Amino acid sequence: MNRTALILAATLVSLTALPLGAQTTDHSAHHPEPAKVAQAAAPMTDGEVRKVDMETKKITIRHGAIENLGMPPMTMVFQVKDPALLDKVKTGDKVKFVAEKTGGAYTVTQIEPAK
């Protein structure tokens, strides 16, 4: 048997060894629902509000590691997706928030008081 025949035979054996139903042409199993992807990609991060700037619509947060951005703990200024988010917090509040990189800017998309 030549090498190509051996590879083909091994492939066929491995495919037939799979349980019934494991072989599928339904590719949706490999693509999670968009809502699940977004939720998994942007977990809540713990932080403390250092400054709320209503005029510029920005917030300064001392935060832990932001996993979805690969960012270590630090204090930084974020833009906010919706200025109404700033009404939910004040300087000194412990918060949980979601940040994303939007158009090159780090943006808070969700924020809530920590429990």
C-alpha positions in Angstrom: 0.0 0.0 0.0 1.3 3.4 -0.8 1.3 6.4 1.6 -1.8 8.0 0.0 -3.8 4.8 0.3 -2.8 4.4 4.0 -3.9 8.0 4.8 -7.2 7.5 3.0 -7.8 4.2 4.8 -6.9 5.8 8.2 -9.3 8.7 7.5 -12.1 6.3 6.6 -11.6 4.2 9.7 -11.6 7.3 12.0 -14.8 8.6 10.3 -16.7 5.3 10.6 -15.6 5.1 14.3 -17.5 8.2 15.2 -20.9 7.7 16.8 -24.0 8.1 14.7 -24.9 11.8 14.4 -21.3 13.0 15.1 -20.8 13.4 11.4 -22.8 16.4 10.3 -23.1 18.8 7.5 -25.0 21.3 9.8 -22.3 23.9 10.4 -24.4 25.9 12.8 -23.0 23.6 15.6 -19.6 25.3 14.9 -21.0 28.8 15.0 -22.5 29.9 18.3 -25.4 32.3 18.4 -24.3 36.0 18.2 -25.8 36.8 21.6 -23.7 34.0 23.2 -20.6 35.2 21.4 -21.1 38.8 22.6 -21.8 37.7 26.1 -18.8 35.4 26.2 -16.5 38.0 24.6 -17.3 40.8 27.0 -17.5 39.7 30.7 -18.1 42.3 33.4 -15.0 43.8 34.9 -14.7 45.1 38.5 -13.8 48.7 38.9 -14.0 51.9 40.9 -15.2 55.2 39.4 -12.5 57.9 39.8 -14.2 60.6 37.8 -17.4 61.2 35.9 -17.1 64.0 33.3 -20.6 64.8 32.0 -19.3 67.6 29.7 -17.0 65.3 27.7 -19.2 62.2 28.2 -16.2 60.3 29.7 -15.6 58.2 32.8 -12.3 57.4 34.6 -12.2 54.0 36.1 -9.6 52.1 38.2 -10.2 48.6 37.0 -9.1 45.0 37.1 -7.9 43.1 34.1 -10.3 43.5 31.1 -10.1 40.0 29.6 -11.9 40.7 26.3 -9.4 43.6 25.6 -6.3 41.8 26.9 -5.8 44.8 29.2 -4.0 44.6 32.6 -5.4 46.4 35.7 -4.9 50.2 35.6 -6.7 53.5 35.8 -7.9 55.0 32.5 -10.4 57.2 30.8 -13.2 55.6 28.8 -15.8 57.0 26.4 -19.3 55.9 27.0 -21.6 54.3 24.4 -24.7 56.1 25.9 -24.2 59.3 28.0 -27.2 58.1 30.2 -24.7 55.5 31.6 -23.0 58.3 33.5 -26.2 59.1 35.4 -26.0 55.6 37.1 -22.6 56.3 38.9 -20.6 58.8 40.8 -17.0 59.2 41.9 -16.0 56.5 44.4 -18.7 54.0 43.4 -17.6 50.3 43.1 -18.9 49.1 39.7 -19.0 46.2 37.2 -18.7 47.3 33.6 -18.2 46.1 30.1 -15.7 47.9 27.8 -15.1 47.4 24.1 -12.8 48.9 21.5 -15.1 50.8 19.2 -13.7 52.8 16.3 -10.3 52.9 18.0 -11.6 54.2 21.3 -12.1 52.2 24.5 -15.8 52.6 25.3 -17.9 51.5 28.3 -21.0 49.8 26.9 -22.6 48.7 30.2 -22.1 49.7 33.8 -23.8 48.9 37.1 -23.1 49.3 40.8 -21.2 46.3 42.2 -23.1 44.2 44.6 
